[in-house]
Amino acid sequence: MSKVDIKGIIYQQKLSNTELSNEASQIGKVMAYSEGEVKVVEKRYHARELFHEVLSGLSLDQFNKGVLELEARGIVKLERLPGTEPFQFAYVRPTFMLFFIFEKELRFDPTLDAEKVLEIIEEVNFIDGLKLEKQSGLTVTRINRAVEALENYMLVKTYQCEGTEPFTFAFAEYLKP
């Protein structure tokens, strides 16, 4: 078992993001719930489609503000392109933090995923995505999210190169705390 208190680290991050506005919270819940158990690649939401999925009657202004709030807190990443009016962005991509904050909307525990992935990487010190998938039994998307979180918390370092799809990294290396 890893010596790192990943649950404690994630809990601290969740505490700093629990005070979301009603709009941001509604949008985050819709994204987490609709994401569910994606098997291959992380879903990106087109602004217009996400707006229509949020059935809470948000105005365009409230929707834009809610998504921008999620971006400011690191819960989503936005792709901005010209000509997306009345939206202030073209696409919304969830970060790992969305799933930690809205874990009650999921059918799995993203914290347990991060713990499992960290334990495997710590044990072997250096691993690629395919081996990590085989040893963890997790889907590619859940591995990608866990590795992204672990890298964000500076517990692992990833190495990038072309041709690693559907993984977002070539190798993950354990960083001793």
C-alpha positions as CSV (number, residue, x, y, z in Angstrom):
1,M,0.0,0.0,0.0
2,S,1.2,3.5,-0.8
3,K,2.6,5.6,2.0
4,V,1.1,8.7,0.3
5,D,-2.3,9.7,1.7
6,I,-4.0,10.2,-1.6
7,K,-7.5,10.3,0.1
8,G,-6.3,13.2,2.2
9,I,-4.8,15.1,-0.7
10,I,-8.0,14.7,-2.7
11,Y,-10.2,15.6,0.3
12,Q,-8.3,18.9,0.6
13,Q,-8.9,19.6,-3.1
14,K,-12.6,18.8,-2.8
15,L,-12.9,21.1,0.2
16,S,-11.5,24.0,-1.8
17,N,-14.1,23.4,-4.5
18,T,-17.2,22.6,-2.6
19,E,-18.4,26.2,-2.6
20,L,-19.5,26.2,-6.2
21,S,-22.4,28.4,-7.4
22,N,-25.7,26.7,-8.1
23,E,-25.1,27.1,-11.9
24,A,-21.6,25.6,-11.8
25,S,-22.8,22.7,-9.6
26,Q,-25.7,21.9,-11.9
27,I,-23.3,21.8,-15.0
28,G,-20.7,19.7,-13.1
29,K,-23.3,17.2,-12.0
30,V,-24.7,16.8,-15.6
31,M,-21.2,16.3,-17.0
32,A,-20.2,13.7,-14.3
33,Y,-23.5,11.9,-14.6
34,S,-23.5,11.8,-18.4
35,E,-19.9,10.8,-18.5
36,G,-20.5,7.6,-16.5
37,E,-18.2,4.8,-17.6
38,V,-16.6,6.0,-20.9
39,K,-14.6,3.2,-22.3
40,V,-12.2,4.7,-24.7
41,V,-11.6,8.5,-24.8
42,E,-12.5,11.3,-22.5
43,K,-15.7,13.0,-23.7
44,R,-15.6,16.6,-24.7
45,Y,-18.8,18.5,-24.6
46,H,-19.8,20.9,-27.4
47,A,-21.1,24.1,-25.7
48,R,-24.5,24.0,-27.4
49,E,-25.1,20.3,-26.6
50,L,-24.0,20.7,-23.0
51,F,-26.3,23.8,-22.6
52,H,-29.2,21.6,-23.9
53,E,-28.3,18.8,-21.5
54,V,-28.5,21.1,-18.5
55,L,-32.3,21.0,-18.2
56,S,-32.4,23.4,-15.2
57,G,-33.5,26.4,-17.1
58,L,-30.2,28.3,-16.9
59,S,-30.0,31.4,-19.1
60,L,-27.1,31.6,-21.6
61,D,-25.4,34.1,-19.3
62,Q,-25.8,31.8,-16.2
63,F,-24.5,28.9,-18.3
64,N,-21.5,30.7,-19.5
65,K,-20.7,32.0,-16.0
66,G,-21.1,28.5,-14.5
67,V,-18.7,26.9,-17.1
68,L,-16.2,29.7,-16.6
69,E,-16.3,29.2,-12.9
70,L,-15.6,25.5,-13.3
71,E,-12.7,26.4,-15.5
72,A,-11.3,28.9,-13.0
73,R,-11.3,26.2,-10.3
74,G,-9.6,23.6,-12.6
75,I,-12.6,21.4,-12.9
76,V,-12.9,21.7,-16.6
77,K,-10.7,22.9,-19.5
78,L,-12.2,25.0,-22.3
79,E,-11.4,25.1,-26.0
80,R,-12.1,28.5,-27.4
81,L,-12.7,29.0,-31.1
82,P,-13.9,32.0,-33.1
83,G,-17.6,32.1,-34.0
84,T,-19.0,30.3,-30.9
85,E,-21.4,33.1,-29.8
86,P,-23.5,33.2,-27.8
87,F,-21.2,30.8,-25.9
88,Q,-17.8,32.0,-24.7
89,F,-16.1,28.7,-25.7
90,A,-16.5,25.9,-28.2
91,Y,-15.9,22.7,-26.1
92,V,-15.7,21.7,-22.5
93,R,-13.4,18.9,-21.3
94,P,-13.6,17.5,-17.8
95,T,-10.5,17.3,-15.6
96,F,-10.0,14.6,-13.0
97,M,-11.2,17.0,-10.4
98,L,-14.7,17.0,-11.8
99,F,-15.0,13.3,-11.0
100,F,-13.6,13.7,-7.5
101,I,-16.0,16.5,-6.6
102,F,-19.1,14.9,-8.2
103,E,-18.3,11.3,-7.3
104,K,-21.8,10.7,-6.0
105,E,-23.0,11.0,-9.6
106,L,-20.7,8.1,-10.7
107,R,-20.9,4.3,-10.4
108,F,-17.3,4.0,-9.3
109,D,-15.0,5.7,-6.9
110,P,-12.3,7.8,-8.6
111,T,-10.3,8.1,-5.4
112,L,-10.0,4.3,-5.3
113,D,-8.9,4.4,-8.9
114,A,-6.1,6.9,-8.0
115,E,-5.0,4.8,-5.0
116,K,-4.9,1.6,-7.1
117,V,-3.0,3.2,-10.0
118,L,-0.5,4.9,-7.5
119,E,0.1,1.6,-5.8
120,I,0.9,-0.2,-9.1
121,I,3.2,2.6,-10.3
122,E,4.9,2.8,-6.9
123,E,5.5,-0.9,-6.9
124,V,7.1,-1.1,-10.4
125,N,8.4,2.5,-10.5
126,F,7.9,2.9,-14.3
127,I,5.1,1.6,-16.4
128,D,3.3,2.2,-19.7
129,G,-0.5,2.5,-20.1
130,L,-1.1,-1.0,-21.5
131,K,0.6,-2.7,-18.5
132,L,-1.2,-0.4,-16.2
133,E,-4.5,-1.3,-17.8
134,K,-3.7,-5.0,-17.5
135,Q,-2.6,-4.8,-13.8
136,S,-5.3,-2.5,-12.6
137,G,-8.3,-3.9,-14.5
138,L,-9.5,-0.3,-15.0
139,T,-10.7,1.3,-18.2
140,V,-8.4,3.5,-20.2
141,T,-10.4,6.6,-19.3
142,R,-10.3,5.9,-15.6
143,I,-6.5,5.2,-15.9
144,N,-6.0,8.5,-17.8
145,R,-7.9,10.4,-15.1
146,A,-6.0,8.7,-12.2
147,V,-2.6,9.3,-13.8
148,E,-3.6,13.0,-14.5
149,A,-4.5,13.4,-10.9
150,L,-1.4,11.8,-9.6
151,E,0.8,13.9,-11.9
152,N,-1.1,17.0,-10.7
153,Y,-0.3,16.1,-7.1
154,M,3.4,15.5,-8.1
155,L,3.3,11.8,-7.2
156,V,4.1,10.6,-10.7
157,K,5.8,12.0,-13.8
158,T,4.5,11.2,-17.2
159,Y,6.4,11.0,-20.4
160,Q,4.7,11.9,-23.7
161,C,5.2,10.7,-27.2
162,E,3.1,10.2,-30.3
163,G,1.2,7.0,-30.8
164,T,0.1,6.3,-27.2
165,E,-3.6,6.7,-27.9
166,P,-6.0,6.0,-26.2
167,F,-3.7,6.7,-23.3
168,T,-2.7,10.3,-22.6
169,F,0.8,9.3,-21.7
170,A,3.5,7.0,-22.9
171,F,5.0,6.1,-19.5
172,A,4.3,7.0,-15.8
173,E,7.1,7.1,-13.3
174,Y,6.7,7.1,-9.5
175,L,8.2,10.2,-7.8
176,K,9.3,9.5,-4.3
177,P,7.8,12.1,-1.9
